Amino acid sequence: MTQVLESYQTEDGRTIGDVVLDLKNITLRFGGVEAIKNISFNIRQGEIRAIIGPNGAGKSSMLNVISGFYTPQEGEVWFNGKPRAPLRPYQVARQGIARTFQNIALFEGMSVLDNVMTGRLNHMKSGMLSQAIWKGKAEREEIENRERVEHVIDFLEIQSIRKTPVGRLPYGLKKRVELARALAAEPNLLLLDEPMAGMNVEEKEDMSRFILDVNDEFGTTIALIEHDMGVVMDLSDRVVVMDYGRKIGDGTPDEVRSNQDVIDAYLGVSND
Amino acid sequence: MSADFLYGVEVVINGLMSGVMYALVALGFVLIFKASGIFNFAQGVMALFSALTLVGIMEGQVPFAHLINAIFGTHIHNFGWEVPALLAIFLTVLVMVAFAWAVQKFLFRHLVGQEPIILFMATIGLAYFLEGIGDLMWGSEIRTLALGLPQGGARFIEDATAGLGGDDFYGFFIDKLDIVASIVAIILVASLVIFSQYTKHGRAMRAVADDHQAALSVGISLNFVWVLVWSLAGIVALVAGVMWGAKSGVQFSLSLIALKALPVLMLGGFTSIPGAIVGGLIIGVGEKLFEYLIGPMVGGATENWFAYVLALLFLVFRPQGLFGEKIIERV
């Protein structure tokens, strides 16, 4: 079992707090295939936690377990110190866990602004009737929501495309809009599934900067999956390494880098 | 202006009005198709069922009377009261919402992720089931809908326009019921648009129509939205059922209006609300004008097939319809 440490300060002065999400002995099967084999690890308040591993290691499945898209056959998910009953994805989202997808899931027919606004749906309290009757209250709420949305849009530097239908945007920008939508929800925990997949160097640098800024400015806890080792090592506070559904390493980037199992499985055995 | 031309105008006006009726039916299809990808064959039967329910409630009829009498040997048919129209409409809406919930809970929840053809087959089953339930609940006689909607030609329009085209022209003949139907349809569409653009649940509805996975990730319950959409389709069906039922009585043939909606959908596209309306209007005007201009040369009765031929032409030249999303396959 992972030891629960006291909260501590990172070198750059951020505070890493208690455990937010604790995964205990998770096993996930698809028929006879075990995608995740008895994995435990935790995510602490305010940290950037990376999950890495070769293709097919079960990283995305892990993220899908956290966000409720998959229900593990064994093991428990603890969120905010309590065991979490199996939830549907929309219920997980309502608990304050937002996510992005490997292959981008945006509302292609809507404008960037509308897409980001959907991130606020859970913060809209007034229902259909009260919106019709108490126009004032609904309007105030709408203004509050718009403020947050505009802030996020400014923050991610997508003001210039706010009215553009998402379907027309290039890939890199779509990824950013998806991040904006997730951020608009003011999540406690943000899950990013390969936020830099398919990007060029410049776009990757932008995205890395945004991830760091989000973590720094909003204090958002982030769990991300990424292939690019360099990026992961620079960004994250702690790294989980998976291979064939098993956890083979867990620790700071330096610890992971010097772990022989990780070097063998992920970076390949060197022959010199 | 010559009288012939003015009669042509009258034909166009009447075409627009019947187009509105087609659009009403098509609208129900579009709502469900957009949000869930289900082509709801039962939409026509829903119109029949809702109209039957409305008549039944208004007349204070006991639902399932035959069944109850057969089991318990009683002879009840009526509660002996009459329900005012507005209250009856409200109750019927509740019945349609309950129906929407039941459809989602007992049918489509179990079919999530199935092939479109399976979902389509399920709606065919649903259509026959609902037809049977309608019979069982309210009986199978032809019913008249006594909502007190105005009937017959609008005399004032006729009087006001008489003589415009010389002595041969007796004024525009426009059915009052058609005018009412158009107004109701405009209100219905306007409120649907406002609902989907400016309310929380409307946003959720559009989100689900666009991308299920993304909708889930922002905390939208698909089940809830689907119940909502089926409820809206039920209300649209009720409006269509009332308008058509007031015209020709509430009877089985009401369920066949669904077939009239098919060509409208081909024209307008399956996913576009404006498409359903414009498609309905084009078909309404098209079939009336065609009958008026070409009909006499080919022996009439062109209204039976004109819409389908037009839809076929559209299928060849613009398969996605006027407003549908263009299908571009990226390679």
HADDOCK unambig.tbl for C-alpha pairs under 7 A between the chains (distance, minus, plus):
assign (segid A and resid 89 and name CA) (segid B and resid 216 and name CA) 5.78 0.50 0.50
assign (segid A and resid 89 and name CA) (segid B and resid 217 and name CA) 6.38 0.50 0.50
assign (segid A and resid 90 and name CA) (segid B and resid 216 and name CA) 4.83 0.50 0.50
assign (segid A and resid 90 and name CA) (segid B and resid 217 and name CA) 6.06 0.50 0.50
assign (segid A and resid 90 and name CA) (segid B and resid 218 and name CA) 6.72 0.50 0.50
assign (segid A and resid 90 and name CA) (segid B and resid 219 and name CA) 3.83 0.50 0.50
assign (segid A and resid 90 and name CA) (segid B and resid 220 and name CA) 5.38 0.50 0.50
assign (segid A and resid 90 and name CA) (segid B and resid 221 and name CA) 5.67 0.50 0.50
assign (segid A and resid 91 and name CA) (segid B and resid 219 and name CA) 6.23 0.50 0.50
assign (segid A and resid 93 and name CA) (segid B and resid 217 and name CA) 5.97 0.50 0.50
assign (segid A and resid 93 and name CA) (segid B and resid 218 and name CA) 5.84 0.50 0.50
assign (segid A and resid 93 and name CA) (segid B and resid 219 and name CA) 4.67 0.50 0.50
assign (segid A and resid 94 and name CA) (segid B and resid 219 and name CA) 5.39 0.50 0.50
assign (segid A and resid 98 and name CA) (segid B and resid 217 and name CA) 6.63 0.50 0.50
assign (segid A and resid 98 and name CA) (segid B and resid 218 and name CA) 6.88 0.50 0.50
assign (segid A and resid 99 and name CA) (segid B and resid 217 and name CA) 6.48 0.50 0.50
assign (segid A and resid 105 and name CA) (segid B and resid 211 and name CA) 6.92 0.50 0.50
assign (segid A and resid 105 and name CA) (segid B and resid 213 and name CA) 6.42 0.50 0.50
assign (segid A and resid 105 and name CA) (segid B and resid 214 and name CA) 4.88 0.50 0.50
assign (segid A and resid 106 and name CA) (segid B and resid 211 and name CA) 6.85 0.50 0.50
assign (segid A and resid 106 and name CA) (segid B and resid 214 and name CA) 5.78 0.50 0.50
assign (segid A and resid 107 and name CA) (segid B and resid 207 and name CA) 6.38 0.50 0.50
assign (segid A and resid 107 and name CA) (segid B and resid 210 and name CA) 5.28 0.50 0.50
assign (segid A and resid 107 and name CA) (segid B and resid 211 and name CA) 5.79 0.50 0.50
assign (segid A and resid 108 and name CA) (segid B and resid 210 and name CA) 6.80 0.50 0.50
assign (segid A and resid 109 and name CA) (segid B and resid 210 and name CA) 6.69 0.50 0.50
assign (segid A and resid 118 and name CA) (segid B and resid 218 and name CA) 6.81 0.50 0.50
assign (segid A and resid 119 and name CA) (segid B and resid 218 and name CA) 5.51 0.50 0.50
assign (segid A and resid 121 and name CA) (segid B and resid 200 and name CA) 6.57 0.50 0.50
assign (segid A and resid 122 and name CA) (segid B and resid 219 and name CA) 6.63 0.50 0.50
assign (segid A and resid 124 and name CA) (segid B and resid 200 and name CA) 6.87 0.50 0.50
assign (segid A and resid 127 and name CA) (segid B and resid 200 and name CA) 6.98 0.50 0.50
assign (segid A and resid 128 and name CA) (segid B and resid 199 and name CA) 6.47 0.50 0.50
assign (segid A and resid 128 and name CA) (segid B and resid 201 and name CA) 6.93 0.50 0.50
